[in-house]
Amino acid sequence: MTSDARRQALHAWAAARHDLTPEVVRMSAVADDASFRRYFRLHLEDTALSIPARILMDAPPEKEDSHGFVAIARQWREAGLPLPTVHAFDETLGFLELEDLGDTPLMTALTSVDAADHYYGEAIGLLEGLHELPLADLPAYDDANLKTELDLFPEWCLGQLLDMPHDRRYAAWESLSRQLLEAARAQPVVTVHRDFHAQNLFLHADASQSQDHLWIIDFQDAVTGPENYDLVSLLRDRHWRWPESAMARWIEQARLAALPRYAVTGLPAPSPLEYRQSVERMGVQRNLKILGIFARLTLRDAKPRYLTLMPRFLGHLREGLAFCPELTPFTHWLDEVLTPALSLRLAHESEVRDLRLANGERPEINLDDYDELAALADRAARLMRDAAPQTSASEQGLT
């Protein structure tokens, strides 16, 4: 079924659920994401029903298994976590109708470090609620899965995107992977959202709340794994690079909240520095994976807009490595080999944009994305030249 046909079928399915015809109910696109899922808003407030709008998820069953989403939504809501209600699920069609949390993702509210202090404090509290859940029957985020993700970096970023020959790739890759897996294995095992960041936290107030609070979405890929994965996902996302003083404060808040869990599991309580290093080592794994995923999305899935995000995560990777002295050889390789190669590739994308415009062609990437490519490529190169733990540009505030 084509995407247009699925949209029409979804519209008809949702209208029929409320005993309405498609002609009298409006449906508008909300978003898609890096998966095959698409989201729409079903406008019911203007119908005879006079009920709030709902969110419709289109998740083709041959590409996306939504049973986990429905099960997690029920279990986590019963545990008191703020998740949208699942009003309906058609497993044959892959259609879901969800509670509408509105249009205010957390990323729109992070306008200053002070604002981030407030909301990240709440988000870290949500993480603690998540980590206190009894370990459920979720997939294990174990060595095999973490290594598979790590290997996306040499395969897609280095090999496919940068066309880098093997003798230019990091020679000690397997040793680096083992170090990162050992660091992840040393953490307590908890429930992990796996995509916990400011685009998947929404500000919303239900009927029982007088003001907006954070609600969790996009939780269908939850696993059991290292406790720091979600924290570094929150603090090092695609939108922000925060001052080091703020990062240290938030990570210490998370450490203090986690100490009782270390006592229960029999693990030694980490010092502030040990915990920070644990978080950043987890971030190295995640950011390498993300660079590989973005390269794959660009090349395999024809989503070149993800190129514009790569310098951000390259910067996150470099800043995190400053806290991992045992990874110094990899840091040198990143500075001397990867950063120049990636910067040249991004600069090439900007040149292609200019040539295609001159020939009257329509670029595959939004023009604003092409402009951002050039700026970010230049910024990535400067960041790597100047990077040092004590003089990071993020110390000057938001960048």
C-alpha positions as CSV (number, residue, x, y, z in Angstrom):
1,M,0.0,0.0,0.0
2,T,1.4,3.4,-1.0
3,S,1.9,6.1,1.6
4,D,-1.1,8.1,0.2
5,A,-3.3,5.0,0.3
6,R,-2.3,4.3,3.9
7,R,-3.1,7.9,4.8
8,Q,-6.6,7.6,3.3
9,A,-7.1,4.3,5.0
10,L,-6.0,5.7,8.3
11,H,-8.3,8.6,7.9
12,A,-11.2,6.3,7.2
13,W,-10.3,4.0,10.1
14,A,-10.2,6.8,12.6
15,A,-13.4,8.4,11.4
16,A,-15.2,5.1,11.6
17,R,-14.0,4.6,15.1
18,H,-16.0,7.7,16.1
19,D,-19.0,6.9,13.9
20,L,-18.1,9.8,11.6
21,T,-17.5,9.9,7.9
22,P,-14.0,11.1,6.7
23,E,-15.6,14.2,5.1
24,V,-16.6,15.6,8.4
25,V,-13.4,15.1,10.3
26,R,-10.1,16.7,9.5
27,M,-6.7,15.0,9.7
28,S,-3.4,16.9,9.5
29,A,0.2,15.7,9.3
30,V,2.2,16.1,12.5
31,A,5.6,14.5,11.9
32,D,7.5,11.5,10.7
33,D,10.8,10.2,12.1
34,A,13.8,8.2,11.4
35,S,11.7,5.0,11.3
36,F,8.8,4.1,9.0
37,R,6.2,5.6,11.4
38,R,4.2,8.7,10.6
39,Y,2.0,10.8,12.9
40,F,-1.2,12.8,12.2
41,R,-3.6,14.8,14.3
42,L,-7.3,13.8,14.1
43,H,-9.3,17.0,14.8
44,L,-12.4,16.0,16.7
45,E,-12.9,19.2,18.7
46,D,-14.9,20.8,15.8
47,T,-17.2,17.8,15.3
48,A,-20.4,17.0,17.1
49,L,-18.4,14.9,19.5
50,S,-16.6,18.0,20.9
51,I,-13.8,15.9,22.3
52,P,-10.1,16.8,22.2
53,A,-8.0,16.0,19.2
54,R,-6.2,12.7,19.0
55,I,-2.9,11.6,17.6
56,L,-2.9,8.9,14.9
57,M,0.2,6.7,14.4
58,D,0.7,5.0,11.1
59,A,3.1,2.1,11.7
60,P,3.1,-0.3,8.7
61,P,3.0,-3.8,10.4
62,E,5.5,-5.3,7.9
63,K,8.0,-2.7,8.9
64,E,7.1,-1.7,12.5
65,D,5.9,-4.0,15.3
66,S,3.7,-1.8,17.6
67,H,2.8,-4.5,20.1
68,G,5.7,-3.4,22.3
69,F,4.6,0.2,22.2
70,V,1.1,-0.7,23.4
71,A,2.4,-3.0,26.1
72,I,4.9,-0.5,27.4
73,A,2.3,2.3,27.4
74,R,0.1,0.3,29.6
75,Q,2.8,-0.9,32.0
76,W,4.5,2.4,32.5
77,R,1.3,4.3,32.9
78,E,0.2,1.8,35.6
79,A,3.6,2.5,37.3
80,G,2.7,6.2,37.4
81,L,4.9,7.5,34.5
82,P,3.3,10.2,32.3
83,L,2.7,8.6,28.9
84,P,-0.1,9.2,26.4
85,T,-3.2,6.9,26.6
86,V,-3.5,4.4,23.8
87,H,-7.2,4.7,22.8
88,A,-7.1,2.1,20.0
89,F,-4.8,-0.3,18.2
90,D,-5.4,-2.1,15.0
91,E,-2.6,-4.6,14.8
92,T,-3.6,-5.8,11.3
93,L,-3.4,-2.4,9.8
94,G,-0.7,-0.9,12.1
95,F,-2.9,2.0,13.1
96,L,-3.0,3.5,16.6
97,E,-5.0,6.3,18.1
98,L,-3.3,8.1,21.0
99,E,-3.9,10.9,23.5
100,D,-2.8,14.2,22.0
101,L,-0.1,15.9,24.2
102,G,-0.1,19.1,22.2
103,D,2.6,20.8,20.3
104,T,5.2,21.8,22.9
105,P,8.2,19.5,23.0
106,L,10.7,20.2,25.6
107,M,13.2,21.5,23.0
108,T,11.0,24.7,22.6
109,A,11.3,25.5,26.2
110,L,15.1,25.2,26.6
111,T,15.8,28.8,26.0
112,S,18.5,29.3,28.6
113,V,20.6,27.5,31.1
114,D,18.1,28.5,33.8
115,A,15.2,27.0,31.9
116,A,17.2,23.9,31.3
117,D,18.0,23.7,35.0
118,H,14.3,23.5,35.8
119,Y,13.3,21.1,33.0
120,Y,16.3,18.8,33.1
121,G,15.8,18.5,36.8
122,E,12.3,17.2,36.1
123,A,13.5,15.0,33.3
124,I,16.2,13.4,35.6
125,G,13.4,12.8,38.1
126,L,11.5,11.0,35.3
127,L,14.6,8.9,34.6
128,E,14.7,7.8,38.2
129,G,11.1,6.7,38.0
130,L,12.0,4.8,34.9
131,H,15.1,3.2,36.4
132,E,13.1,2.1,39.5
133,L,10.7,0.0,37.5
134,P,11.1,-3.7,38.0
135,L,13.0,-5.1,35.0
136,A,10.4,-6.3,32.6
137,D,10.5,-8.7,29.7
138,L,12.2,-6.2,27.4
139,P,15.1,-6.9,25.0
140,A,18.5,-6.7,26.6
141,Y,20.8,-3.9,25.6
142,D,23.8,-6.3,25.9
143,D,27.2,-6.5,24.4
144,A,26.0,-8.0,21.2
145,N,23.5,-5.2,20.6
146,L,25.8,-2.4,21.6
147,K,28.6,-3.8,19.4
148,T,26.2,-4.1,16.4
149,E,25.3,-0.4,16.9
150,L,29.0,0.6,17.3
151,D,29.9,-1.1,14.0
152,L,27.5,1.2,12.1
153,F,30.2,3.8,12.5
154,P,33.0,2.1,10.5
155,E,30.5,0.6,8.1
156,W,28.3,3.5,7.2
157,C,30.1,6.7,8.3
158,L,33.7,5.7,7.4
159,G,33.1,3.2,4.6
160,Q,30.0,4.4,2.8
161,L,29.7,8.1,3.5
162,L,33.4,9.0,3.6
163,D,34.6,6.3,1.3
164,M,37.6,5.9,3.6
165,P,39.9,2.9,2.8
166,H,40.6,0.4,5.6
167,D,44.1,1.7,6.2
168,R,42.7,5.1,7.0
169,R,40.1,3.9,9.5
170,Y,40.9,3.6,13.2
171,A,43.3,0.6,13.4
172,A,42.4,-0.3,17.0
173,W,38.6,-0.3,16.5
174,E,38.1,-3.7,18.1
175,S,40.1,-2.7,21.2
176,L,38.1,0.6,21.4
177,S,34.8,-1.3,21.2
178,R,35.9,-3.7,24.0
179,Q,36.7,-0.7,26.2
180,L,33.4,0.9,25.6
181,L,31.4,-2.3,26.2
182,E,33.3,-3.0,29.4
183,A,32.4,0.5,30.6
184,A,28.7,-0.1,29.8
185,R,28.7,-3.5,31.5
186,A,30.0,-1.9,34.7
187,Q,26.8,0.1,35.2
188,P,23.6,-1.0,37.0
189,V,21.1,-2.6,34.6
190,V,17.8,-0.6,34.4
191,T,14.9,0.0,32.1
192,V,16.2,2.2,29.3
193,H,14.0,4.4,27.1
194,R,16.7,4.5,24.4
195,D,15.7,7.8,22.8
196,F,15.2,10.0,25.8
197,H,15.8,13.6,24.7
198,A,14.1,16.9,24.3
199,Q,12.1,16.0,21.2
200,N,10.5,13.0,23.0
201,L,9.5,14.9,26.1
202,F,6.4,17.0,25.8
203,L,5.1,19.8,28.1
204,H,1.5,18.9,28.8
205,A,-1.1,19.2,31.5
206,D,-4.0,16.7,31.8
207,A,-7.2,17.3,33.6
208,S,-5.6,16.6,37.0
209,Q,-2.7,19.1,36.6
210,S,-2.8,22.8,37.0
211,Q,0.4,23.4,35.0
212,D,2.5,21.7,32.3
213,H,4.8,18.8,33.2
214,L,7.0,16.6,31.1
215,W,5.4,13.6,29.4
216,I,7.2,10.8,27.6
217,I,6.7,9.7,24.0
218,D,8.4,7.4,21.5
219,F,9.2,4.7,24.0
220,Q,8.5,1.6,21.8
221,D,12.2,0.7,21.6
222,A,12.8,0.4,25.4
223,V,15.3,-2.2,26.6
224,T,17.1,-3.2,29.8
225,G,20.6,-1.9,29.8
226,P,23.2,0.6,31.2
227,E,21.6,3.3,33.4
228,N,23.6,6.2,31.9
229,Y,22.4,5.7,28.3
230,D,19.3,7.8,28.7
231,L,21.1,10.5,30.7
232,V,23.7,11.2,28.0
233,S,20.9,11.0,25.4
234,L,19.1,13.8,27.3
235,L,22.2,16.0,27.9
236,R,24.0,15.6,24.5
237,D,21.2,15.9,21.9
238,R,20.9,17.4,18.5
239,H,20.0,20.9,19.6
240,W,22.2,22.0,22.4
241,R,25.8,22.2,23.6
242,W,25.6,23.3,27.2
243,P,28.2,25.0,29.4
244,E,30.5,22.6,31.2
245,S,29.4,24.0,34.6
246,A,25.7,23.1,33.8
247,M,26.7,19.6,32.5
248,A,28.6,18.9,35.7
249,R,25.7,20.1,37.8
250,W,23.1,17.9,36.0
251,I,25.3,14.8,36.0
252,E,26.0,15.2,39.7
253,Q,22.2,15.5,40.3
254,A,21.8,12.2,38.5
255,R,24.6,10.6,40.4
256,L,23.1,11.5,43.8
257,A,19.8,10.2,42.7
258,A,21.4,6.9,41.6
259,L,23.4,6.2,44.7
260,P,20.7,4.1,46.5
261,R,20.6,1.9,43.4
262,Y,24.3,1.3,43.6
263,A,23.9,0.3,47.3
264,V,21.1,-2.2,46.4
265,T,23.0,-3.8,43.6
266,G,26.2,-4.1,45.7
267,L,28.2,-1.9,43.3
268,P,30.7,0.6,44.8
269,A,29.3,4.1,45.0
270,P,31.0,6.2,42.2
271,S,32.7,9.4,43.0
272,P,31.6,12.5,41.0
273,L,34.6,12.0,38.6
274,E,34.0,8.3,38.2
275,Y,30.3,8.8,37.5
276,R,31.1,11.6,35.0
277,Q,33.5,9.4,33.2
278,S,31.0,6.6,33.1
279,V,28.4,8.9,31.5
280,E,30.9,10.2,28.9
281,R,32.1,6.7,28.0
282,M,28.5,5.8,27.3
283,G,28.2,9.0,25.3
284,V,31.1,7.9,23.1
285,Q,29.3,4.7,22.3
286,R,26.1,6.5,21.5
287,N,27.6,9.3,19.4
288,L,29.6,6.9,17.3
289,K,26.4,4.9,16.7
290,I,24.5,8.1,15.8
291,L,27.2,9.1,13.2
292,G,26.7,5.7,11.6
293,I,23.0,5.9,11.7
294,F,22.9,9.4,10.2
295,A,25.2,8.2,7.4
296,R,22.9,5.3,6.8
297,L,19.8,7.4,6.8
298,T,21.4,9.7,4.2
299,L,22.6,7.0,1.9
300,R,20.2,4.1,2.2
301,D,17.0,5.8,3.2
302,A,17.3,9.0,1.1
303,K,17.1,11.4,4.1
304,P,20.0,13.7,3.6
305,R,18.8,16.2,6.1
306,Y,20.5,14.1,8.8
307,L,23.9,15.2,7.4
308,T,23.2,18.6,8.9
309,L,23.2,17.0,12.4
310,M,26.5,15.2,12.1
311,P,28.8,18.1,13.2
312,R,26.7,18.5,16.3
313,F,27.3,14.9,17.4
314,L,31.0,15.1,16.3
315,G,31.3,18.0,18.8
316,H,29.5,16.0,21.5
317,L,31.9,13.1,20.8
318,R,35.0,15.3,21.1
319,E,33.8,16.9,24.3
320,G,33.0,13.6,25.9
321,L,36.4,12.1,24.9
322,A,38.0,14.8,27.0
323,F,36.9,12.8,30.1
324,C,38.2,9.5,28.8
325,P,42.0,9.6,29.1
326,E,42.3,5.9,28.2
327,L,40.8,6.8,24.8
328,T,43.5,9.4,24.0
329,P,44.8,7.5,20.9
330,F,41.3,7.5,19.4
331,T,40.9,11.2,20.2
332,H,44.1,11.9,18.2
333,W,42.7,9.9,15.3
334,L,39.4,11.7,15.5
335,D,41.2,15.1,15.4
336,E,43.7,14.2,12.7
337,V,41.7,12.0,10.4
338,L,38.0,11.9,10.9
339,T,37.2,15.6,11.4
340,P,39.0,16.8,8.3
341,A,37.4,14.0,6.2
342,L,33.9,14.7,7.5
343,S,34.3,18.5,7.1
344,L,35.3,18.0,3.5
345,R,32.3,15.8,2.8
346,L,29.9,18.3,4.3
347,A,31.6,21.2,2.4
348,H,31.1,19.1,-0.8
349,E,27.4,18.9,0.0
350,S,27.2,22.7,0.1
351,E,29.1,23.0,-3.2
352,V,26.7,20.5,-4.8
353,R,23.8,22.7,-3.6
354,D,25.3,25.8,-5.2
355,L,25.8,24.0,-8.5
356,R,22.4,22.5,-8.6
357,L,20.8,25.9,-7.9
358,A,22.9,27.4,-10.7
359,N,21.5,24.8,-13.1
360,G,18.0,25.5,-12.0
361,E,17.6,22.2,-10.2
362,R,15.7,21.5,-7.0
363,P,18.1,20.2,-4.3
364,E,17.2,17.1,-2.4
365,I,17.9,18.9,0.9
366,N,16.0,21.9,2.0
367,L,18.0,25.1,1.2
368,D,18.2,26.0,4.8
369,D,19.8,22.6,5.5
370,Y,22.4,23.2,2.9
371,D,23.3,26.6,4.4
372,E,23.5,24.9,7.8
373,L,25.8,22.3,6.3
374,A,28.4,24.9,5.3
375,A,28.2,26.6,8.7
376,L,28.4,23.5,10.7
377,A,31.2,22.0,8.7
378,D,33.2,25.1,9.3
379,R,32.3,25.1,13.0
380,A,33.2,21.4,13.4
381,A,36.7,22.1,11.9
382,R,37.2,25.0,14.3
383,L,35.9,23.1,17.3
384,M,38.4,20.3,16.7
385,R,41.3,22.6,16.2
386,D,40.6,24.5,19.4
387,A,39.2,21.7,21.6
388,A,40.5,21.4,25.1
389,P,38.7,20.4,28.3
390,Q,39.3,23.7,30.0
391,T,38.6,26.0,27.0
392,S,35.6,24.5,25.4
393,A,33.5,27.0,23.5
394,S,30.4,25.7,25.4
395,E,31.8,27.4,28.5
396,Q,30.7,30.7,26.9
397,G,27.1,29.6,27.0
398,L,24.7,28.2,24.5
399,T,26.2,27.6,21.0
